[in-house]
Amino acid sequence: MSGLLFWKDMLLCFAALFLQERGLSLDRYTFLMYLCYLTYAPVYIAGPIVGYNAFAAQLEVPQKNYSFAQISWYGLRWILSFLLMEGMTHFFHYNAFVVSRLWQQLSPFEVFIISYGVLNFMWLKFFLIWRYFRFWSLVGGVETPENMPRCINNCHDLESFWKSWHASFNKWLVRYLYIPLGGSQRKLLSIWVIFTFVAVWHDLEWKLISWAWLTCLFFIPEILVKSLSSKFQATSSLGMLVHREFKAIAGAVTISCLMVANLVGYVVGPSGIKVLISRMAGKDALPSLAFIFTTFYVGVKLMFHIRDASKNQG
């Protein structure tokens, strides 16, 4: 028994020194504090992921980055977003077309519109869930990561799309999967493991597995193009114009690929791939697909202007 007490004291001593070097106190690491972390509603009910150290530190010293007026405005914006969701569910019936399988009777252009509507509906749904719990935690004095820092319609590449979707989960994946798997050195291989894990984490369904693998398949060209474009530095005005146009076309291709992946994952499913391909391969579908691609190209150009305006504003 004395030997166990000796090792226990030694362990506590080393833990105290380890925490002291990092500016942390041993009092934070108690069973009561850990139980509080596990049962804090904004963290565990579909809320954003926040680390234990950050949570414990903000219980001792509540966050001061947000004033009462800023938190109130955050809550008001959530109410306006909730009203927008109510309007969408009453006047736009994207999910009804998906569930009833009526999409099989529609043209490829209409199927793409339904997919785009479903994607925006999903974004707004998770936006409301995550921001509600973040607002709750801010009222309690605990600041948690923002999961929807950018609108879904302001992402022209897959990397920025996933970084701004479930941002806190993305950070968790980077820390516990991406870096241990080799990071940027083995990016082409690690994305397959990561997206398969994400699909299984959501639910064990073939349509989600198909969505994950299609996303990885579309991710590979983007990774290769980015690695090549980083080595190219345009200096002349013509070179910068060509580079910008190339990025806009690449962004339109990326959005089109993202739409196809979400069509398979959330609209047609693996069983409907053949029907979708046969529809898209028809001669009547070519004008519609060209119009959709042109729309995405114009949208990417608008995204460039928005980001340039944001940079100019500091």
Residue pairs with C-beta under 8 A, 6 or more apart in sequence:
12 26
15 26
15 29
16 26
19 25
19 26
19 29
24 53
24 57
27 33
28 53
28 56
28 57
28 60
29 56
33 56
33 59
34 52
36 59
37 43
37 52
37 55
37 56
38 44
40 55
40 137
40 142
41 47
41 133
41 136
42 48
42 133
42 134
42 136
42 137
42 140
42 142
42 144
43 49
43 50
43 55
43 133
43 137
43 144
45 133
46 129
46 130
46 133
47 130
47 133
47 134
47 136
47 137
47 144
48 130
48 133
48 134
48 137
48 144
48 145
48 146
48 147
48 168
49 144
49 145
49 168
49 169
49 171
49 172
50 137
50 142
50 144
50 145
50 168
55 142
58 141
58 142
58 143
59 142
62 140
62 141
62 142
63 138
63 141
63 142
63 143
65 143
66 74
66 138
66 143
71 135
71 138
71 139
74 131
74 135
74 138
75 135
78 128
78 131
78 132
78 135
81 124
81 127
81 128
81 131
82 128
84 124
85 124
85 125
85 128
88 120
88 121
88 124
92 117
92 121
94 114
94 117
94 118
94 121
95 118
95 121
96 102
97 103
97 106
97 114
98 114
98 118
98 266
98 267
103 110
103 111
103 114
103 267
103 268
103 272
104 272
104 275
106 114
107 279
107 284
107 285
107 288
108 276
108 279
108 280
108 282
108 285
108 288
108 289
109 285
109 288
109 289
109 291
109 292
111 263
111 267
111 268
111 276
111 279
112 259
112 263
112 288
112 292
114 267
115 259
115 262
115 263
115 266
115 267
116 259
118 262
118 266
118 267
119 152
119 259
119 262
119 266
120 152
120 153
122 266
123 148
123 151
123 152
123 165
126 147
126 148
126 165
126 166
127 148
130 147
130 148
130 166
131 147
131 148
133 144
134 144
134 146
134 147
137 143
137 144
138 144
144 168
145 167
145 168
145 171
146 167
147 165
147 166
147 167
147 168
147 169
148 164
148 165
148 167
149 164
149 167
150 160
150 164
152 161
152 165
153 299
154 303
154 306
155 161
155 164
155 303
156 251
156 252
156 254
156 255
156 299
156 300
156 303
157 222
157 226
157 250
157 251
157 254
158 215
158 218
158 219
158 222
158 254
158 257
158 258
159 222
159 226
161 258
162 170
163 170
173 194
173 197
173 198
177 190
177 193
177 194
177 197
178 190
178 194
181 189
181 190
181 193
181 194
182 189
182 190
183 190
187 223
188 220
188 223
191 216
191 219
191 220
191 223
192 213
192 216
195 212
195 213
195 215
195 216
195 219
196 209
196 212
196 213
198 212
199 208
199 209
199 211
199 212
200 208
200 209
202 208
206 269
206 270
207 264
207 265
207 266
207 269
207 270
208 265
210 264
210 265
210 269
210 270
210 273
211 261
211 262
211 264
211 265
211 266
212 265
214 260
214 261
214 264
214 265
215 258
215 261
218 254
218 257
218 258
218 260
218 261
221 253
222 250
222 254
225 250
229 243
229 246
229 247
232 243
234 240
234 242
234 243
244 304
247 300
247 304
248 297
248 300
248 301
248 304
249 297
251 296
251 297
251 300
251 303
252 293
252 296
252 297
252 299
252 300
255 296
255 299
255 300
256 292
256 293
256 296
263 276
264 270
264 272
264 273
264 276
268 275
268 276
279 285
280 289
